[in-house]
Amino acid sequence: MRSRSILRSLGRIEMAVKRDYYDVLGLPRNAGEGEIKKAFRKLAFQYHPDHNRDPAAEDRFKEINEAYQVLSDPEKKASYDRYGRVVTGGLEGFPDFGFGGLGDIFETFFGGSPFARPAQRAPQKGESLRTHVTLSFEEAVFGCQKEIEIQRIENCPSCHGIGSEQGTNPQTCPECRGTGQVKKVQQSIFGRFSHVTTCPRCEGRGTVITNPCSQCHGRGKIRVKRKLTADIPAGVDDGYRLRLDDEGSAGLYGGAPGDLYVELSVKPHRLFRREGVDLLCEQPINFAQAAIGDEVEVPTLDGKTSLRIPPGTQDGKVFRLKDKGIRRLGGGGKGDQFVRIVVVTPPHLDARQRRLFEELANILPEAKLP
């Protein structure tokens, strides 16, 4: 007697904790079968864990499902309406169970699964590849052609990517009957649950290879080495990435090949430094050239050109040579070249040079801060 009293007390505590099933589904107590099913559909969409990422959604869904399992069953509903709980052969309530994807719920209650995973036979673009090429400064500035070697996946030349020996064709998969999908059904105390998955035998292709190609062993793809010629446009810089369309690995199920990305590095130049499309260089001159002026030859990308040094030119003076820089990618003209003057102090003087500098020092005004 004492144990029965304890069980009844625990039952009353459990009922005090659980929400009323009609409140869970948002229904009046006189709701009919159609209203109950409609309310459940709406809430199943809203709270199923595969559809709602809220951490509390799974518990809410279980509560909704528990309410539906009771109120949709005439016998259980009658027991619940009378006693406020389900009494079936002395057992109260029912065990919890795991849930599949949202498609399982649709299959069981709504007659189909719009969220079922599609067959993996849709065309898929091939893998894109990357390689690296180092250019000289001149190659980057003027453009060039570079031969590159890559390894990539291609369709087998013997079977043309089909996977079957020449003269034969793949056969319809007997397990999925060509759909690429199989349906798994699970029976529980709450009804029949099913979900759609990719066919394990054909991996979603819908066909199987019964006579594999001797070259690719049924894979339809082989790995090969290829030498390609890349056209490097004039004006590229260090770190530039060139894309060669459709030169990557072959696609799947008739999909387009991937692309090839060529990452470029540019070696530094002995004389020039680059800043965008502009060039910088230094031009050394002596004291006399700086003081009385001169005309000197300076290097450019197109060869040497003449630069006039006006009298009184100071160390560090910068001259601009218009349109002597680098061609802009895609056209649109060229940058400029900037020439920085470096007045060179002679490290050694002979006797005559020293005498002349001493005479000059006696007649030149003393240098002062500006």
RODRENTI-278588 format. One record per residue (C-alpha): x, y, z. Coordinates in nm, 4 decimals, decimal comma. Layout:
N
@u = X; v = Y; w = Z .
...
END
This chain:
370
@u = 0,0000; v = 0,0000; w = 0,0000 .
@u = 0,2797; v = 0,2351; w = 0,0919 .
@u = 0,4571; v = 0,1762; w = -0,2461 .
@u = 0,1350; v = 0,2430; w = -0,4378 .
@u = 0,0896; v = 0,5662; w = -0,2458 .
@u = 0,4432; v = 0,6738; w = -0,3369 .
@u = 0,3858; v = 0,5923; w = -0,7067 .
@u = 0,0622; v = 0,7891; w = -0,7074 .
@u = 0,2451; v = 1,0841; w = -0,5494 .
@u = 0,5192; v = 1,0669; w = -0,8116 .
@u = 0,2551; v = 1,0526; w = -1,0842 .
@u = 0,0909; v = 1,3653; w = -0,9437 .
@u = 0,4311; v = 1,5424; w = -0,9360 .
@u = 0,4977; v = 1,4377; w = -1,3008 .
@u = 0,1574; v = 1,5679; w = -1,4099 .
@u = 0,2215; v = 1,8953; w = -1,2274 .
@u = 0,5435; v = 1,9428; w = -1,4241 .
@u = 0,4098; v = 1,8486; w = -1,7678 .
@u = 0,2119; v = 2,1077; w = -1,9641 .
@u = -0,1398; v = 2,0305; w = -2,0730 .
@u = -0,1258; v = 1,8636; w = -2,4177 .
@u = -0,3950; v = 2,0925; w = -2,5552 .
@u = -0,1954; v = 2,3968; w = -2,4427 .
@u = 0,1170; v = 2,2508; w = -2,6025 .
@u = -0,0573; v = 2,2403; w = -2,9416 .
@u = -0,2494; v = 2,5622; w = -2,8798 .
@u = -0,5885; v = 2,3895; w = -2,9088 .
@u = -0,9205; v = 2,3979; w = -2,7266 .
@u = -1,0238; v = 2,0793; w = -2,5473 .
@u = -1,2949; v = 2,0120; w = -2,8011 .
@u = -1,0526; v = 2,0196; w = -3,0982 .
@u = -1,1225; v = 1,7650; w = -3,3678 .
@u = -0,8864; v = 1,5298; w = -3,5510 .
@u = -0,8277; v = 1,7741; w = -3,8401 .
@u = -0,7464; v = 2,0633; w = -3,6063 .
@u = -0,5012; v = 1,8503; w = -3,4082 .
@u = -0,3168; v = 1,7381; w = -3,7202 .
@u = -0,3079; v = 2,0918; w = -3,8619 .
@u = -0,1687; v = 2,2350; w = -3,5370 .
@u = 0,0966; v = 1,9653; w = -3,5223 .
@u = 0,2077; v = 2,0277; w = -3,8824 .
@u = 0,2573; v = 2,3954; w = -3,8127 .
@u = 0,4543; v = 2,3432; w = -3,4910 .
@u = 0,6598; v = 2,0561; w = -3,6399 .
@u = 0,7830; v = 2,2929; w = -3,9080 .
@u = 0,8658; v = 2,5565; w = -3,6507 .
@u = 1,0474; v = 2,3528; w = -3,3856 .
@u = 1,2061; v = 2,0486; w = -3,5499 .
@u = 1,5814; v = 2,0512; w = -3,4554 .
@u = 1,6917; v = 2,0072; w = -3,8162 .
@u = 1,5011; v = 2,3225; w = -3,9057 .
@u = 1,5303; v = 2,5313; w = -3,5891 .
@u = 1,8816; v = 2,5816; w = -3,4464 .
@u = 1,7594; v = 2,7162; w = -3,1103 .
@u = 1,9088; v = 2,4877; w = -2,8371 .
@u = 1,5647; v = 2,4602; w = -2,6781 .
@u = 1,3951; v = 2,3569; w = -3,0032 .
@u = 1,4582; v = 1,9835; w = -2,9615 .
@u = 1,2910; v = 1,9680; w = -2,6191 .
@u = 1,0024; v = 2,1781; w = -2,7488 .
@u = 0,9622; v = 1,9468; w = -3,0475 .
@u = 0,9595; v = 1,6375; w = -2,8277 .
@u = 0,6885; v = 1,7969; w = -2,6165 .
@u = 0,4854; v = 1,8801; w = -2,9291 .
@u = 0,5283; v = 1,5271; w = -3,0643 .
@u = 0,4314; v = 1,3728; w = -2,7308 .
@u = 0,1133; v = 1,5785; w = -2,7251 .
@u = 0,0296; v = 1,4815; w = -3,0822 .
@u = 0,0879; v = 1,1095; w = -3,0249 .
@u = -0,1686; v = 1,1205; w = -2,7458 .
@u = -0,4310; v = 1,3540; w = -2,8928 .
@u = -0,4210; v = 1,1955; w = -3,2404 .
@u = -0,4932; v = 0,8488; w = -3,0992 .
@u = -0,8644; v = 0,8141; w = -3,0068 .
@u = -0,7989; v = 0,5654; w = -2,7238 .
@u = -0,5139; v = 0,7647; w = -2,5707 .
@u = -0,7027; v = 1,0896; w = -2,6146 .
@u = -1,0063; v = 0,9483; w = -2,4360 .
@u = -0,7860; v = 0,8317; w = -2,1472 .
@u = -0,6138; v = 1,1704; w = -2,1303 .
@u = -0,9413; v = 1,3630; w = -2,1373 .
@u = -1,0787; v = 1,1468; w = -1,8559 .
@u = -0,7789; v = 1,1035; w = -1,6272 .
@u = -0,5439; v = 1,3809; w = -1,7363 .
@u = -0,2903; v = 1,1147; w = -1,8317 .
@u = -0,2579; v = 0,8083; w = -2,0548 .
@u = -0,3352; v = 0,4757; w = -1,8914 .
@u = -0,2693; v = 0,1721; w = -2,1151 .
@u = -0,2376; v = -0,1645; w = -1,9416 .
@u = -0,1070; v = -0,0029; w = -1,6265 .
@u = 0,1705; v = 0,1893; w = -1,8098 .
@u = 0,1690; v = 0,5679; w = -1,8000 .
@u = 0,3246; v = 0,7778; w = -2,0723 .
@u = 0,5674; v = 0,6369; w = -2,3276 .
@u = 0,9399; v = 0,6284; w = -2,3889 .
@u = 1,1406; v = 0,9012; w = -2,5585 .
@u = 1,2918; v = 0,8254; w = -2,8968 .
@u = 1,5460; v = 0,9791; w = -3,1326 .
@u = 1,4427; v = 1,1870; w = -3,4348 .
@u = 1,5796; v = 1,1791; w = -3,7865 .
@u = 1,5894; v = 1,4726; w = -4,0285 .
@u = 1,2979; v = 1,7014; w = -4,0991 .
@u = 1,2267; v = 1,4853; w = -4,4038 .
@u = 1,1279; v = 1,1952; w = -4,1728 .
@u = 0,8471; v = 1,4000; w = -4,0223 .
@u = 0,7138; v = 1,4981; w = -4,3650 .
@u = 0,7285; v = 1,1373; w = -4,4840 .
@u = 0,5381; v = 1,0118; w = -4,1833 .
@u = 0,2752; v = 1,2815; w = -4,1384 .
@u = 0,2569; v = 1,4748; w = -4,4659 .
@u = 0,2980; v = 1,2056; w = -4,7332 .
@u = 0,6350; v = 1,3016; w = -4,8843 .
@u = 0,9725; v = 1,4572; w = -4,8015 .
@u = 1,0498; v = 1,7871; w = -4,9786 .
@u = 1,3755; v = 1,8050; w = -4,7866 .
@u = 1,5029; v = 1,4654; w = -4,9047 .
@u = 1,8605; v = 1,4708; w = -5,0224 .
@u = 1,8768; v = 1,4880; w = -5,4039 .
@u = 2,0646; v = 1,2293; w = -5,6048 .
@u = 2,4299; v = 1,3162; w = -5,6527 .
@u = 2,4134; v = 1,3050; w = -6,0313 .
@u = 2,3938; v = 1,6782; w = -6,0986 .
@u = 2,6948; v = 1,8129; w = -6,2929 .
@u = 2,9734; v = 1,9270; w = -6,0619 .
@u = 3,2602; v = 2,1583; w = -6,1569 .
@u = 3,6034; v = 2,0008; w = -6,1304 .
@u = 3,8659; v = 2,0866; w = -5,8723 .
@u = 4,0590; v = 2,4086; w = -5,9310 .
@u = 4,4389; v = 2,3836; w = -5,9146 .
@u = 4,7210; v = 2,6202; w = -5,8187 .
@u = 5,0788; v = 2,6526; w = -5,9331 .
@u = 5,3616; v = 2,9041; w = -5,8938 .
@u = 5,5802; v = 3,0792; w = -6,1524 .
@u = 5,8772; v = 3,3126; w = -6,0971 .
@u = 5,9352; v = 3,5918; w = -6,3496 .
@u = 6,2243; v = 3,8231; w = -6,4170 .
@u = 6,1560; v = 4,1946; w = -6,3770 .
@u = 6,1511; v = 4,2406; w = -6,7543 .
@u = 5,9132; v = 3,9471; w = -6,8097 .
@u = 5,6659; v = 4,0992; w = -6,5664 .
@u = 5,6934; v = 4,4465; w = -6,7186 .
@u = 5,6733; v = 4,3513; w = -7,0865 .
@u = 5,4727; v = 4,0287; w = -7,0637 .
@u = 5,5815; v = 3,6872; w = -7,1850 .
@u = 5,4828; v = 3,3259; w = -7,2365 .
@u = 5,5796; v = 3,0723; w = -6,9711 .
@u = 5,5600; v = 2,6962; w = -6,9942 .
@u = 5,4225; v = 2,5355; w = -6,6789 .
@u = 5,3828; v = 2,1719; w = -6,5791 .
@u = 5,0919; v = 2,0497; w = -6,3688 .
@u = 4,9264; v = 1,7275; w = -6,2585 .
@u = 4,5510; v = 1,7100; w = -6,2926 .
@u = 4,2597; v = 1,4659; w = -6,3108 .
@u = 4,1234; v = 1,4116; w = -6,6615 .
@u = 3,8518; v = 1,1955; w = -6,8144 .
@u = 3,9941; v = 0,8587; w = -6,9119 .
@u = 4,0785; v = 0,8712; w = -7,2850 .
@u = 3,9921; v = 0,5042; w = -7,3266 .
@u = 3,6351; v = 0,5118; w = -7,1911 .
@u = 3,5819; v = 0,8912; w = -7,2225 .
@u = 3,4994; v = 0,9186; w = -6,8558 .
@u = 3,2228; v = 0,6569; w = -6,8515 .
@u = 3,4205; v = 0,3945; w = -6,6573 .
@u = 3,3114; v = 0,0979; w = -6,8699 .
@u = 3,5278; v = -0,0937; w = -7,1124 .
@u = 3,4897; v = 0,0138; w = -7,4726 .
@u = 3,1754; v = -0,1289; w = -7,6301 .
@u = 2,9930; v = -0,1609; w = -7,2974 .
@u = 2,7825; v = 0,0783; w = -7,0931 .
@u = 2,7036; v = 0,1197; w = -6,7226 .
@u = 2,3937; v = -0,0653; w = -6,6070 .
@u = 2,1010; v = 0,0684; w = -6,4083 .
@u = 2,1672; v = 0,0221; w = -6,0372 .
@u = 1,9499; v = -0,2675; w = -5,9175 .
@u = 1,9302; v = -0,1339; w = -5,5634 .
@u = 1,7916; v = 0,2152; w = -5,6349 .
@u = 1,6605; v = 0,1383; w = -5,9859 .
@u = 1,8432; v = 0,4341; w = -6,1323 .
@u = 1,7146; v = 0,7019; w = -5,8945 .
@u = 2,0392; v = 0,7345; w = -5,7003 .
@u = 1,8403; v = 0,7240; w = -5,3757 .
@u = 1,7095; v = 0,4608; w = -5,1385 .
@u = 1,4391; v = 0,4890; w = -4,8747 .
@u = 1,4967; v = 0,3492; w = -4,5273 .
@u = 1,1897; v = 0,2692; w = -4,3181 .
@u = 1,1849; v = 0,2406; w = -3,9393 .
@u = 0,8853; v = 0,1159; w = -3,7423 .
@u = 0,8278; v = 0,2508; w = -3,3935 .
@u = 0,5409; v = 0,2526; w = -3,1466 .
@u = 0,4450; v = 0,5908; w = -3,2910 .
@u = 0,4160; v = 0,4771; w = -3,6477 .
@u = 0,6186; v = 0,4280; w = -3,9608 .
@u = 0,9173; v = 0,6609; w = -4,0069 .
@u = 1,1230; v = 0,6775; w = -4,3242 .
@u = 1,3972; v = 0,8906; w = -4,4769 .
@u = 1,5740; v = 0,9108; w = -4,8130 .
@u = 1,9507; v = 0,8679; w = -4,8470 .
@u = 2,2030; v = 0,8378; w = -5,1277 .
@u = 2,2219; v = 0,4872; w = -5,2663 .
@u = 2,5278; v = 0,3168; w = -5,1113 .
@u = 2,5841; v = 0,0899; w = -5,4098 .
@u = 2,5989; v = 0,3464; w = -5,6914 .
@u = 2,6821; v = 0,6474; w = -5,4685 .
@u = 2,3982; v = 0,8467; w = -5,6196 .
@u = 2,4905; v = 0,7942; w = -5,9844 .
@u = 2,1979; v = 0,5654; w = -6,0601 .
@u = 2,4238; v = 0,3276; w = -6,2557 .
@u = 2,6876; v = 0,0660; w = -6,1743 .
@u = 2,9915; v = -0,0476; w = -6,3714 .
@u = 2,9722; v = -0,4169; w = -6,4547 .
@u = 3,2696; v = -0,4255; w = -6,6972 .
@u = 3,5313; v = -0,1751; w = -6,5710 .
@u = 3,7647; v = 0,0034; w = -6,8113 .
@u = 4,1109; v = -0,1538; w = -6,8039 .
@u = 4,2869; v = 0,1851; w = -6,8076 .
@u = 4,1009; v = 0,3683; w = -6,5317 .
@u = 3,9658; v = 0,0563; w = -6,3516 .
@u = 3,6108; v = 0,1873; w = -6,3643 .
@u = 3,6820; v = 0,5270; w = -6,2115 .
@u = 3,6402; v = 0,7141; w = -6,5391 .
@u = 3,9263; v = 0,9464; w = -6,4383 .
@u = 4,3059; v = 0,9296; w = -6,4522 .
@u = 4,5839; v = 1,1536; w = -6,3165 .
@u = 4,8140; v = 1,2940; w = -6,5857 .
@u = 5,0999; v = 1,5417; w = -6,6228 .
@u = 5,0407; v = 1,8288; w = -6,8614 .
@u = 5,2588; v = 2,1060; w = -6,9979 .
@u = 5,0699; v = 2,4270; w = -7,0640 .
@u = 5,1691; v = 2,7649; w = -7,2025 .
@u = 5,0524; v = 3,0621; w = -6,9987 .
@u = 5,0321; v = 3,4073; w = -7,1554 .
@u = 5,1608; v = 3,6524; w = -6,8938 .
@u = 5,0181; v = 3,9997; w = -6,9644 .
@u = 5,2439; v = 4,3060; w = -6,9541 .
@u = 5,2423; v = 4,4918; w = -6,6243 .
@u = 5,1879; v = 4,2097; w = -6,3747 .
@u = 5,3427; v = 4,2544; w = -6,0326 .
@u = 5,4690; v = 4,0328; w = -5,7531 .
@u = 5,1766; v = 3,8409; w = -5,5980 .
@u = 4,9537; v = 3,8686; w = -5,9053 .
@u = 4,7317; v = 3,5647; w = -5,9652 .
@u = 4,6483; v = 3,4608; w = -6,3196 .
@u = 4,3462; v = 3,2398; w = -6,3888 .
@u = 4,3432; v = 2,9914; w = -6,6754 .
@u = 3,9821; v = 2,8903; w = -6,7337 .
@u = 3,8989; v = 2,5180; w = -6,7579 .
@u = 4,2608; v = 2,4067; w = -6,7090 .
@u = 4,1950; v = 2,2386; w = -6,3721 .
@u = 4,0736; v = 1,8863; w = -6,3065 .
@u = 3,7816; v = 1,7317; w = -6,4947 .
@u = 3,4310; v = 1,7770; w = -6,3593 .
@u = 3,1949; v = 1,5088; w = -6,2325 .
@u = 2,8782; v = 1,3847; w = -6,4010 .
@u = 2,9437; v = 1,5974; w = -6,7092 .
@u = 3,0375; v = 1,9105; w = -6,5128 .
@u = 3,2872; v = 2,1667; w = -6,6460 .
@u = 3,6587; v = 2,1379; w = -6,5581 .
@u = 3,7984; v = 2,3464; w = -6,2777 .
@u = 4,0331; v = 2,6413; w = -6,3312 .
@u = 4,4081; v = 2,6761; w = -6,2931 .
@u = 4,5425; v = 2,9637; w = -6,0837 .
@u = 4,9007; v = 3,0711; w = -6,1519 .
@u = 5,0555; v = 3,2711; w = -5,8678 .
@u = 5,3413; v = 3,4958; w = -5,9828 .
@u = 5,6595; v = 3,6076; w = -5,8101 .
@u = 5,8839; v = 3,8759; w = -5,9633 .
@u = 6,2591; v = 3,8957; w = -5,9080 .
@u = 6,3988; v = 4,2374; w = -5,8046 .
@u = 6,5861; v = 4,4499; w = -6,0618 .
@u = 6,9419; v = 4,5698; w = -6,0256 .
@u = 6,8595; v = 4,9358; w = -6,1025 .
@u = 6,4846; v = 4,9872; w = -6,0831 .
@u = 6,2407; v = 4,9747; w = -5,7958 .
@u = 5,8729; v = 4,9505; w = -5,8687 .
@u = 5,5829; v = 5,1299; w = -5,7023 .
@u = 5,2650; v = 5,0362; w = -5,8829 .
@u = 5,3121; v = 5,1437; w = -6,2447 .
@u = 5,5882; v = 5,3921; w = -6,1589 .
@u = 5,9615; v = 5,3249; w = -6,1580 .
@u = 6,2260; v = 5,4684; w = -5,9269 .
@u = 6,6006; v = 5,4747; w = -5,9900 .
@u = 6,9068; v = 5,6677; w = -5,8790 .
@u = 7,1483; v = 5,8657; w = -6,0952 .
@u = 7,4943; v = 5,9486; w = -5,9527 .
@u = 7,6674; v = 6,2782; w = -6,0540 .
@u = 7,9827; v = 6,4500; w = -5,9286 .
@u = 8,0253; v = 6,7869; w = -5,7555 .
@u = 8,1029; v = 6,9717; w = -6,0760 .
@u = 7,7954; v = 6,8377; w = -6,2573 .
@u = 7,5770; v = 6,9337; w = -5,9629 .
@u = 7,7266; v = 7,2841; w = -5,9421 .
@u = 7,7446; v = 7,3912; w = -6,3059 .
@u = 7,4905; v = 7,1555; w = -6,4592 .
@u = 7,5259; v = 6,8883; w = -6,7251 .
@u = 7,3370; v = 6,6509; w = -6,9490 .
@u = 7,3587; v = 6,2831; w = -6,8512 .
@u = 7,2235; v = 5,9530; w = -6,9808 .
@u = 6,9912; v = 5,7611; w = -6,7497 .
@u = 6,8616; v = 5,4027; w = -6,7956 .
@u = 6,4942; v = 5,3395; w = -6,8722 .
@u = 6,2964; v = 5,0312; w = -6,9667 .
@u = 6,3274; v = 5,1339; w = -7,3322 .
@u = 6,7003; v = 5,2005; w = -7,3186 .
@u = 6,9028; v = 5,5086; w = -7,2210 .
@u = 6,7590; v = 5,8566; w = -7,2453 .
@u = 6,9026; v = 6,2058; w = -7,1925 .
@u = 6,8364; v = 6,3990; w = -6,8707 .
@u = 6,9425; v = 6,7630; w = -6,8233 .
@u = 7,0933; v = 6,8454; w = -6,4852 .
@u = 7,0415; v = 7,2160; w = -6,4139 .
@u = 7,3148; v = 7,4186; w = -6,2324 .
@u = 7,2922; v = 7,4052; w = -5,8541 .
@u = 7,1237; v = 7,0661; w = -5,8384 .
@u = 7,1194; v = 6,9372; w = -5,4826 .
@u = 7,1692; v = 6,5817; w = -5,3605 .
@u = 6,8345; v = 6,3982; w = -5,3472 .
@u = 6,6686; v = 6,6069; w = -5,6172 .
@u = 6,4059; v = 6,3989; w = -5,8066 .
@u = 6,3305; v = 6,4360; w = -6,1766 .
@u = 6,0267; v = 6,2906; w = -6,3512 .
@u = 6,0374; v = 6,1169; w = -6,6882 .
@u = 5,6789; v = 6,1072; w = -6,8103 .
@u = 5,5427; v = 5,7810; w = -6,9589 .
@u = 5,8689; v = 5,5963; w = -6,8923 .
@u = 5,7159; v = 5,3667; w = -6,6339 .
@u = 5,5227; v = 5,0389; w = -6,6605 .
@u = 5,2265; v = 4,9723; w = -6,8845 .
@u = 4,8993; v = 4,9467; w = -6,6949 .
@u = 4,7297; v = 4,6085; w = -6,6959 .
@u = 4,4558; v = 4,6063; w = -6,9554 .
@u = 4,5887; v = 4,9161; w = -7,1322 .
@u = 4,5306; v = 5,2764; w = -7,0332 .
@u = 4,8795; v = 5,4157; w = -7,0732 .
@u = 5,1999; v = 5,3881; w = -6,8727 .
@u = 5,3333; v = 5,5134; w = -6,5452 .
@u = 5,6280; v = 5,7490; w = -6,4985 .
@u = 5,9916; v = 5,7054; w = -6,4057 .
@u = 6,1388; v = 5,9068; w = -6,1197 .
@u = 6,5146; v = 5,9704; w = -6,1111 .
@u = 6,6732; v = 6,0606; w = -5,7777 .
@u = 7,0049; v = 6,2459; w = -5,8011 .
@u = 7,2912; v = 6,1249; w = -5,5823 .
@u = 7,5852; v = 6,3646; w = -5,5590 .
@u = 7,8890; v = 6,1426; w = -5,5115 .
@u = 8,1812; v = 6,2506; w = -5,2958 .
@u = 8,5078; v = 6,1152; w = -5,4404 .
@u = 8,6647; v = 5,8759; w = -5,1871 .
@u = 9,0221; v = 5,9481; w = -5,3092 .
@u = 9,1874; v = 6,2589; w = -5,4584 .
@u = 9,5177; v = 6,2864; w = -5,6394 .
@u = 9,7496; v = 6,5840; w = -5,5735 .
@u = 9,6108; v = 6,8058; w = -5,8508 .
@u = 9,2469; v = 6,7334; w = -5,7586 .
@u = 9,3207; v = 6,8123; w = -5,3962 .
@u = 9,4915; v = 7,1415; w = -5,4877 .
@u = 9,1961; v = 7,2500; w = -5,7000 .
@u = 8,9460; v = 7,1637; w = -5,4272 .
@u = 9,1543; v = 7,3627; w = -5,1768 .
@u = 9,1558; v = 7,6638; w = -5,4071 .
@u = 8,7807; v = 7,6287; w = -5,4557 .
@u = 8,7234; v = 7,5981; w = -5,0819 .
@u = 8,9013; v = 7,9316; w = -5,0265 .
@u = 8,6708; v = 8,1211; w = -5,2602 .
@u = 8,3349; v = 7,9497; w = -5,1993 .
@u = 8,1031; v = 8,1059; w = -4,9386 .
@u = 8,0612; v = 7,9145; w = -4,6136 .
@u = 7,7701; v = 7,6739; w = -4,6186 .
@u = 7,4905; v = 7,7706; w = -4,3787 .
@u = 7,1637; v = 7,6229; w = -4,2663 .
@u = 6,8650; v = 7,7556; w = -4,4638 .
END
